[in-house]
Amino acid sequence: MDTGQLVLIIVVAVIVIAAVIIAVVVGRRKKTEANRRRAVELREKADQEAVGAHQAKAQSAQAEAAAVQAEAEANRLRREAERHSTKAKEASGRVEEHLRHAEKLDPDANTRSDDSDPSRSNDSARNRDVDVEHDGHRLTRDRSHRDSTVRQDSGRDGSLRDGDRNA
């Protein structure tokens, strides 16, 4: 081998090594650039998802606020219903008291010997000659429990009509 061939082999080896080095550097640059593009895409996607997540949180907070408001409204309506129920019970109690008082004052009331029983006095108060409105219909109580002598003393023929209240 002479020197010319040796120089040629060294030059070819240097060129091959340089080509490999250049190929590696270019490959790394392309890979780095591809990684940069991919990173930019991932950041954009993350930003979009962050906006979506923020919107979902806002909707969740809004729904929870609506639920709290609905619960507060339900509590308010429950308290209002309780107030109305209390008023109704009070009114019912006043009605019963008025009926008992009317029973005591009415000279024509059918008195019983067992008036000491409060459950019976309520029943007798309910069965008195009282016109009642119920579901838009007029109900008139039976007056047959009255003494027949009272009817005859009233100056009438003894029959009762709807309009006769004091017979």
Secondary structure per residue as TSV (DSSP state, phi and psi in degrees):
chain	resnum	aa	ss	phi	psi
A	1	M	-	360.0	132.0
A	2	D	-	-103.9	178.2
A	3	T	H	-67.7	-30.7
A	4	G	H	-64.2	-41.8
A	5	Q	H	-70.7	-37.0
A	6	L	H	-65.7	-41.6
A	7	V	H	-64.6	-41.5
A	8	L	H	-63.7	-41.3
A	9	I	H	-66.4	-39.9
A	10	I	H	-68.2	-42.4
A	11	V	H	-64.2	-43.8
A	12	V	H	-64.3	-40.9
A	13	A	H	-64.4	-42.2
A	14	V	H	-64.2	-42.5
A	15	I	H	-63.8	-42.5
A	16	V	H	-64.8	-43.3
A	17	I	H	-65.0	-42.2
A	18	A	H	-63.4	-41.2
A	19	A	H	-63.5	-39.9
A	20	V	H	-65.5	-44.0
A	21	I	H	-63.2	-44.7
A	22	I	H	-62.5	-42.1
A	23	A	H	-62.4	-41.6
A	24	V	H	-65.4	-44.8
A	25	V	H	-64.0	-46.2
A	26	V	H	-63.5	-40.1
A	27	G	H	-62.5	-42.1
A	28	R	H	-64.9	-40.9
A	29	R	H	-63.3	-43.4
A	30	K	H	-64.1	-40.9
A	31	K	H	-65.6	-42.1
A	32	T	H	-62.8	-43.6
A	33	E	H	-64.9	-40.8
A	34	A	H	-63.8	-40.5
A	35	N	H	-64.6	-38.7
A	36	R	H	-62.4	-46.4
A	37	R	H	-61.6	-43.2
A	38	R	H	-63.5	-40.7
A	39	A	H	-64.0	-40.5
A	40	V	H	-63.5	-43.3
A	41	E	H	-62.2	-43.5
A	42	L	H	-64.1	-38.6
A	43	R	H	-65.2	-42.0
A	44	E	H	-62.9	-43.2
A	45	K	H	-63.3	-41.5
A	46	A	H	-63.6	-40.2
A	47	D	H	-62.5	-43.4
A	48	Q	H	-63.5	-43.0
A	49	E	H	-67.2	-32.8
A	50	A	H	-65.9	-39.2
A	51	V	H	-63.6	-44.8
A	52	G	H	-61.5	-41.8
A	53	A	H	-65.2	-39.9
A	54	H	H	-64.3	-41.8
A	55	Q	H	-64.0	-41.3
A	56	A	H	-63.9	-39.7
A	57	K	H	-64.6	-41.8
A	58	A	H	-63.1	-42.7
A	59	Q	H	-65.1	-39.6
A	60	S	H	-62.6	-45.1
A	61	A	H	-64.2	-39.0
A	62	Q	H	-65.1	-43.4
A	63	A	H	-64.5	-39.9
A	64	E	H	-66.6	-39.7
A	65	A	H	-63.1	-40.9
A	66	A	H	-63.9	-38.8
A	67	A	H	-65.5	-41.8
A	68	V	H	-64.3	-41.7
A	69	Q	H	-64.4	-42.8
A	70	A	H	-63.4	-39.3
A	71	E	H	-65.0	-41.4
A	72	A	H	-63.8	-41.2
A	73	E	H	-64.4	-41.3
A	74	A	H	-63.1	-41.8
A	75	N	H	-63.1	-41.1
A	76	R	H	-63.2	-45.2
A	77	L	H	-65.3	-35.9
A	78	R	H	-63.9	-44.1
A	79	R	H	-64.3	-39.8
A	80	E	H	-63.8	-42.0
A	81	A	H	-63.2	-39.6
A	82	E	H	-64.4	-40.3
A	83	R	H	-62.7	-44.5
A	84	H	H	-63.9	-40.1
A	85	S	H	-62.8	-42.6
A	86	T	H	-63.2	-44.0
A	87	K	H	-62.3	-40.8
A	88	A	H	-64.0	-42.6
A	89	K	H	-63.4	-41.0
A	90	E	H	-63.6	-43.9
A	91	A	H	-63.6	-41.5
A	92	S	H	-62.5	-41.0
A	93	G	H	-63.4	-40.4
A	94	R	H	-65.1	-39.7
A	95	V	H	-60.9	-47.3
A	96	E	H	-60.1	-41.2
A	97	E	H	-64.4	-42.4
A	98	H	H	-63.1	-41.3
A	99	L	H	-64.7	-41.0
A	100	R	H	-65.2	-41.4
A	101	H	H	-65.3	-42.2
A	102	A	H	-63.1	-37.3
A	103	E	H	-61.7	-40.6
A	104	K	H	-69.5	-36.0
A	105	L	H	-82.4	-26.6
A	106	D	-	-72.1	116.0
A	107	P	T	-71.0	-20.8
A	108	D	T	-91.3	0.8
A	109	A	S	-66.6	143.5
A	110	N	-	-76.6	108.1
A	111	T	-	-92.4	146.6
A	112	R	-	-118.8	159.0
A	113	S	T	-79.3	-16.7
A	114	D	T	-103.3	38.1
A	115	D	T	-67.6	-11.8
A	116	S	T	-71.1	-18.3
A	117	D	-	-81.9	110.3
A	118	P	H	-63.8	-30.9
A	119	S	H	-68.7	-34.6
A	120	R	H	-75.1	-35.2
A	121	S	H	-66.2	-33.6
A	122	N	H	-66.3	-40.2
A	123	D	H	-65.1	-42.6
A	124	S	H	-68.4	-33.7
A	125	A	H	-66.4	-33.3
A	126	R	H	-76.2	-26.8
A	127	N	T	-93.2	14.5
A	128	R	S	-75.7	172.3
A	129	D	S	-74.9	83.3
A	130	V	-	-132.1	132.5
A	131	D	E	-84.4	136.4
A	132	V	E	-129.5	139.7
A	133	E	E	-94.0	125.8
A	134	H	E	-139.1	118.5
A	135	D	T	52.4	37.1
A	136	G	T	82.6	0.0
A	137	H	E	-109.4	141.7
A	138	R	E	-87.5	126.1
A	139	L	E	-113.1	132.0
A	140	T	E	-115.3	132.8
A	141	R	-	-76.1	154.5
A	142	D	-	-70.3	131.4
A	143	R	-	-106.5	13.0
A	144	S	T	-71.0	-13.4
A	145	H	T	-78.8	-7.5
A	146	R	S	-73.3	156.5
A	147	D	-	-69.8	133.2
A	148	S	H	-68.6	-25.1
A	149	T	H	-68.4	-29.3
A	150	V	H	-65.7	-39.9
A	151	R	H	-64.9	-42.0
A	152	Q	H	-71.5	-32.1
A	153	D	H	-76.3	-10.0
A	154	S	T	-78.1	-5.2
A	155	G	T	86.3	13.5
A	156	R	S	-115.7	180.0
A	157	D	-	-81.1	2.1
A	158	G	S	97.2	-10.4
A	159	S	-	-89.0	150.4
A	160	L	-	-113.2	139.3
A	161	R	-	-113.9	168.9
A	162	D	T	-55.0	-38.6
A	163	G	T	-78.3	-14.1
A	164	D	-	-81.1	110.5
A	165	R	-	-107.7	-26.9
A	166	N	-	-101.9	15.5
A	167	A	-	-74.9	360.0
